[in-house]
Amino acid sequence: MDHEDQTAPLLAPSPEFLATVSVFPLIPAIKKDVVVTIDSALTFDQLRASDINFAIVRPLVLKYAKLKNMSVVYACLVNRAYFLEESEDDLAYAGIMLSRATLCEILAMKLLSHFASNHITLVAVLTTSWSPLAGASPEVIEQVKQVLGTNANVNDAQSALEMAISTHAKEFISSPISQKVITDIYTGRIVFSTATTRSMLADNYKPKAITIYDCREAPFLDHYRLRVPKYGAILEFLNFACLLFTFVLCLSNQDLEKLTFWEVVFILFATAFALEEYTASTEHGWIIYIANMWNVFDTSFVLVFLCFIGMRIKGLAYGDLAASDLAFDLLACGACILFPRLAFFAVSNNVIVLSLRAMIAEFVFFMAMAAICFSGLLFTLWTLGKASWTLKRIAWLMVQIWFGNTYLSFAQAESFHPFFGPILMTTFAALSNTLLLTILISILSNTVARIDANATQEHLFQFAISTIEGVKADALFSYQPPFNLLALALLKPASWIVSPRTLHSLNVFLIKITSFPILIAIGVYERYFADGQILRESSRDAAHTIFNSLPRQIKNIPLLEALVGSTSSDLYEAIFEIDVAPGADLFDESDEEFPQLRSVASRDTMTSTPADVRRRPSRVSLAARSPHRGERSPLRPLSGLDVGVSSAEVSTAGRSPLSKFFAHVDPPPGSGNIEASVRRVETMLDEMRELPVHRLKDEMRELQVFASPFSLLTIAHDSDCS
């Protein structure tokens, strides 16, 4: 049975439904709300503060969450890309634009959580390729075409994860919800297909809905498992090792006059590797491709290989041995890229490796700025000493001085000019060795410190890039080099002639023939050796059974315990798995009182006990004292609610006067009427108003009222006189 013919789960959104989702109306609406809301520069932490969250972020999230539009996360990230571009164009409002871009990222994070209840829907929100003009009117589409040009592609769709990578939304990518989806995609637990229009060999026959992979229902030779990023990374390592092996053998068996066997094999593998890298850059775009730091190494080696091929063809065609020798010398420089690239597979999560790309970028930028700054000095020295110095020798001399050979600046200074030469060379040596190198070291140190502080976030960002790159719709990625060259030569011309169904059948047949051992290994691993499979669980149980049957002296050997595992964790798990009998409760339920909101019971219901500590009804539990149906409530009505947290009060005997003053004292029986007491208090307040102090306040108030217009007249008279 073909894997495409399997029925998808009912909860998975169908491709037809996803095609009807309106995307364009959300983009200007979100832009308008963000522009109106944010009008000052705020950092990410300030936007995540509680006051701004409840006043600004939460209302916007609830507003767009009510729409239940699955493309709302993508629309937020599109607006983030717009505000980031605006921050680069208008430096005067760069801070405000960056704050708006950050708000769009926060909105995307919070709106994503509203889809987390359904895991398949959550995957669809992040992985579906949305078209930004979906749901737009024909007039809007025509206006967009006029802005971009007649030959522009207005149907360039991208997913929310791809937009997050291209906009460097690292907080969004490193969030637990996003990482859950990315991890499931990486391990192959989530299966989906994407239709692409930029593939070199597209096989979009029967696009499948998003499903959760189950090896028991899938076919044993499932060619789609070759596109799982987890297996793709392993196969990439093996292919790179084969490329390095043929590279070493090619350089070890050089023949300037003809092609050797190992040179042909290396050219075959290197061409397949170049095709794979070109297809990867075309699949997701150059921005996402170059965001992975390993692709920088791969692209550099492809450029070295292309230069080697050009020089080698020239040497063989014209019999130019010098060109062939230069070609092999140039190819030997590629070892500086291949050997570290293979080694970095094992330490890809190291902080130094993560910061290497940023350090290289900072170093290249700084060196380019220094070269531009010292180009004037180079021209000056060439003008002064062109009688005995060439431009190449002067440039090499300046490079030596720049990297620490300061003695040459003093030894060769007078050869340029007896007066200006020492001044210029001394100034250059001071700037290069004292000032600029110190600045360079400081920049690189700050870069490492910044990456080290956000090492986890940077690692998750690179992990997301490698995962998205591993999910490729191009059919060529299902072939291992050099079989991708064979697939391109056979299937690309066939795609112009045969139907999509026939092309799909040929593609599946060719994949299974060329990757037969790999598919068998993947099928056996997923059914018997992967996490949760029967063989692995039974082997683990058998190992623990044998370990538990050993004598105590053997089980306590540290090395054996470290290999098998401690039994303490099993004991803890067993404690929480058993059911505790109700009689084993340590506390009486009648003694437990939890803080609740309730009115104070009347004093008629309180019972006095001949003890220093007397039990009183809790002031914060209404449910515990609620009357039964038909009974009269013992609670007296109050104008407000009295809230307390204690269910016991200590008698006032022997307490301090201050505690007695704040303690609740019930009025004695037979006391006078409360209304009479209130009237007496009012009479006392009236008598206090007649005191001289109050009369003095009234007189001062009258003087202020009388003096205000008089002072205004005086000021006006003075101004007229002046």
BELJO-V454750 format. One record per backbone hydrogen bond with DSSP energy under -1.0 kcal/mol. CO is the residue of the C=O (numbers start at 0). NH is the residue of the N-H. Records with the same first field share a line. If there is no record, write none. Layout:
# BELJO-V454750
CO = NH / NH
This chain:
# BELJO-V454750
1 = 4
2 = 5
13 = 17
14 = 18
16 = 19
22 = 25
24 = 28
25 = 29
26 = 30
27 = 31
28 = 32
29 = 33
30 = 34
31 = 35
32 = 36
33 = 37
42 = 46
43 = 47
48 = 52
49 = 53
50 = 54
51 = 55 / 56
52 = 57
55 = 59
56 = 60
57 = 61
58 = 62
59 = 63
60 = 64
61 = 65
68 = 71
70 = 74
71 = 75
72 = 76
73 = 77
74 = 78
75 = 79
76 = 80
77 = 81
78 = 82
79 = 83
80 = 84
81 = 85
82 = 86
83 = 87
84 = 88
85 = 89
90 = 93
92 = 96
93 = 97
94 = 98
95 = 99
96 = 100
97 = 101
98 = 102
99 = 103
100 = 104
101 = 105
102 = 106
103 = 107
104 = 108
105 = 109
106 = 110
107 = 111
111 = 114
112 = 115
117 = 121
118 = 122
119 = 123
120 = 124
121 = 125
122 = 126
123 = 127
125 = 160
129 = 157
130 = 133
132 = 135
133 = 22 / 23
136 = 140
137 = 141
138 = 142
139 = 143
140 = 144
141 = 145
142 = 146
143 = 147
144 = 148
148 = 151
154 = 156
157 = 129
158 = 162
159 = 163
160 = 164
161 = 165
162 = 166
163 = 168
164 = 167
167 = 169
168 = 172
169 = 173
174 = 178
175 = 179
176 = 180
177 = 181
178 = 182
179 = 183
180 = 184
181 = 185
182 = 186
183 = 188 / 189
185 = 229
188 = 212
190 = 210
200 = 474
210 = 190
213 = 216 / 217
219 = 221
221 = 224
222 = 225
223 = 226
224 = 227
227 = 231
228 = 232
229 = 233
230 = 234
231 = 235
232 = 236
233 = 237
234 = 238
235 = 239
236 = 240
237 = 241
238 = 242
239 = 243
240 = 244
241 = 245
242 = 246
243 = 247
244 = 248
245 = 249
246 = 250
247 = 251
259 = 263
260 = 264
261 = 265
262 = 266
263 = 267
264 = 268
265 = 269
266 = 270
267 = 271
268 = 272
269 = 273
270 = 274
271 = 275
272 = 276
273 = 277
274 = 278
275 = 279
276 = 280
277 = 281
278 = 282
279 = 283
284 = 288
285 = 289
288 = 291
293 = 297
294 = 298
295 = 299
296 = 300
297 = 301
298 = 302
299 = 303
300 = 304
301 = 305
302 = 306
303 = 307
304 = 308
305 = 309
306 = 310
307 = 311
308 = 312
309 = 313
310 = 314
311 = 315
312 = 316
313 = 317
318 = 320
319 = 323
320 = 324
321 = 325
322 = 326
323 = 327
324 = 328
325 = 329
326 = 330
327 = 331
330 = 333
331 = 334
332 = 335
333 = 336 / 337
334 = 338
336 = 340
337 = 341
338 = 342
339 = 343
342 = 345
346 = 349
349 = 353
350 = 354
354 = 358
355 = 359
356 = 360
357 = 361
358 = 362
359 = 363
360 = 364
361 = 365
362 = 366
363 = 367
364 = 368
365 = 369
366 = 370
367 = 371
368 = 372
369 = 373
373 = 377
374 = 378
375 = 379
376 = 380
377 = 381
378 = 382
379 = 383
380 = 384
384 = 387 / 388
389 = 393
390 = 394
391 = 395
392 = 396
393 = 397
394 = 398
395 = 399
396 = 400
397 = 401
398 = 402
399 = 404
400 = 403
403 = 405
406 = 410
407 = 411
412 = 415 / 416
419 = 423
420 = 424
421 = 425
422 = 426
423 = 427
424 = 428
425 = 429
426 = 430
427 = 431
428 = 432
429 = 433 / 434
430 = 435
431 = 436
434 = 438
435 = 439
436 = 440
437 = 441
438 = 442
439 = 443
440 = 444
441 = 445
442 = 446
443 = 447
444 = 448
445 = 449
446 = 450
447 = 451
448 = 452
449 = 453
451 = 454
453 = 457
454 = 458
455 = 459
456 = 460
457 = 461
458 = 462
459 = 463
460 = 464
461 = 465
462 = 466
463 = 467
464 = 468
465 = 469
466 = 470
469 = 471
473 = 476
474 = 477
475 = 478
479 = 482
481 = 484
482 = 486
483 = 487
484 = 488
485 = 489
486 = 490
490 = 494
493 = 496 / 497
498 = 502
499 = 503
500 = 504
501 = 505
502 = 506
503 = 507
504 = 508
505 = 509
506 = 510
507 = 511
508 = 512
509 = 513
510 = 514
514 = 518
515 = 519
516 = 520
517 = 521
518 = 522
519 = 523
520 = 524
521 = 525
522 = 526
523 = 527
524 = 528 / 529
529 = 532
532 = 536
533 = 537
534 = 538
535 = 539
536 = 540
537 = 541
538 = 542
539 = 543
540 = 544
541 = 545
542 = 546
543 = 547
544 = 548
550 = 554
551 = 555
553 = 556
556 = 560
557 = 561
558 = 562
559 = 563
560 = 564
566 = 570
567 = 571
568 = 572
569 = 573
570 = 574
571 = 575
573 = 577
580 = 583
581 = 584
587 = 590
601 = 604
608 = 610
611 = 650
613 = 648
627 = 630
646 = 615
648 = 613
651 = 654
655 = 659
656 = 660
657 = 661
658 = 662
667 = 670
672 = 676
673 = 677
674 = 678
675 = 679
676 = 680
677 = 681
678 = 682
679 = 683
680 = 684
681 = 685
682 = 686
683 = 687
684 = 688
687 = 690
690 = 694
691 = 695
692 = 696
693 = 697
694 = 698
695 = 699
696 = 700
697 = 701
698 = 702
699 = 703
700 = 704
701 = 705
702 = 706
703 = 707
706 = 710
707 = 711
708 = 712
709 = 713
710 = 714
711 = 715
712 = 716
713 = 717
714 = 718
715 = 719
716 = 720
717 = 721
